[in-house]
Amino acid sequence: MERDSAARYIELVPLVKSERVVVMRRYLVVANRTLQGAELLAELRKRIEAESSSFYVLVPNTSAADYQVVPADGGVLPPSLAWRATNYRGPATDEEASAQARQRLNLMLAGLAGLGVPVEGDLGSSRPLEAMDKVFLEGI
């Protein structure tokens, strides 16, 4: 009888396979004019190389008026940004600003996808915190 009980028990217990769980970090990247910057790209590459990662790229849809180059303290621009004061006029209209933001977003999405990284993204509110709230509420 003991053997019959054991046989029935084995039939009733499902076969459990051990599966390896892979953790994938999900990052929210919020940037507009700095989206193609070397520092941000280096940080993203570092995270991609360190572990499985996916990204949601959120680009605040900044208005044309917010593109004006003015040093925060009213002083002189550092040499690395001085070219902006003379060579960069910024978008003339909000539509042009949106088009530039969309172009930067598309470049970033294509670049990350080209590295084989799962990536999504969109333009958001011109206010970064408001844009992030919406993304979190929609459950990226």
N, C-alpha and C positions, 0 to 999 in steps of 0.2 A: 504494500500500500504506500509506503513512503516514496517509492520511485514514481508511482502514478501522480502523487501530489506534486512532486518536484517537476515532473513533465508538464503538468497543467500550469504550474506557476510560470515556467519558462515560456509557455505559449501565451500567457496573459500579459507578461511584461514586454512592452515594446522594446525593440532594439534601439539603444541609444548610441548615436554616433557622436564622437567628440568633434566639434567644429571649431576652427580657429576664428576668433573674433578680431576683426581689424578695426581699429579706431581711426576715424578720419576727422581731423580738425576742420571746422568750418569757420572761415574768417570773413568779417565784414570790412571792406576797404572803402573808406569815404575820402574822396579827393576829387578835385576838378583840375585846376591849372597845374597842380603838382603830380598829376596822375602818371605822366611819362617821365618823372624825375628819376635820376640814377639812384638816389637813396632809397626811394620806395621800391623800385624794381629789384634792388639788391636784397632788401628785406624780404620781399615776396619769394625770391629765388632761394634764400636761406631757409625759409619755412617749408617750401616745396621739397627741398633736398633732405630736410630733417625728418619729415613724416608725411603720411598721406594727408593731403589737404584739398579743400575745395574753397572757392571764394565767391562772395557776392560783392560786386563792385557797384557802389552807389555814388553817382556824380551829382552833387547839388547843382541845380540849374540856375547858376548865378546870372543876375541881370547885367546888362552892358555897363550900367553906372558903377557897379562894384568892381570893375576891372581896372579902375584907375590906379596907377602906381604911385603911392604916397608912403614914404617911410613912416613907420608907426610913431617914432619920436619926433617927426618933423625935421630930422637931420638929413644927412647925406646918405644916399644908397650905398651899400657895400659894393666894391668893384665887380663882384660876381653878378650883381643885378643892375649895374649902371646902364647896360645896353638897353634895358627895358624902358628907361626914361627917355631915350633918344630914338630907339628903333621900333618900339612896340607901342602901338596906339590903342590896342584892344578893339573889341567889336564895336561897331557903330550903333547897332540896334540889339534889342533883346533877342530877336530871331537869329541874328548872326551869332550871338553868345550861345544860344541853345544849339545851333548847328556845330559850333566849335566843341561844346561839351559832348555832344553826341558822337562827334568824330573821335575825340579822345577816348570815350567809353568803348567805342567799337574797336579801336586799336588795342586797347587793353584786353578786351574779351578775346579778340583773335590771337593776341600774343600768348595769353595763358592757355587757351584751348590748344594752341600749337605745341605747347609743352605737355599736352596730355592731361591737363588739370581740369576737373569739373569746375565750370565757372558760369555764373549768371550775373546779370546786372541791369541797371536802368538809371534814367535820370530821376532825380527827386526834387523836392522843394528847394528853393534857394537858401533856405535856413537848414543847415546841416542837422541840428538836433531834431527838428520837425521831420526831416526826411528819414532819419534813423528811426524815430518813433513809428512812423508809418510802416517801414520795413519790418520792424519787430512785431507790430500788431498783425501784419499779414503773414507772419511766420516764415521768414526766409528759411 
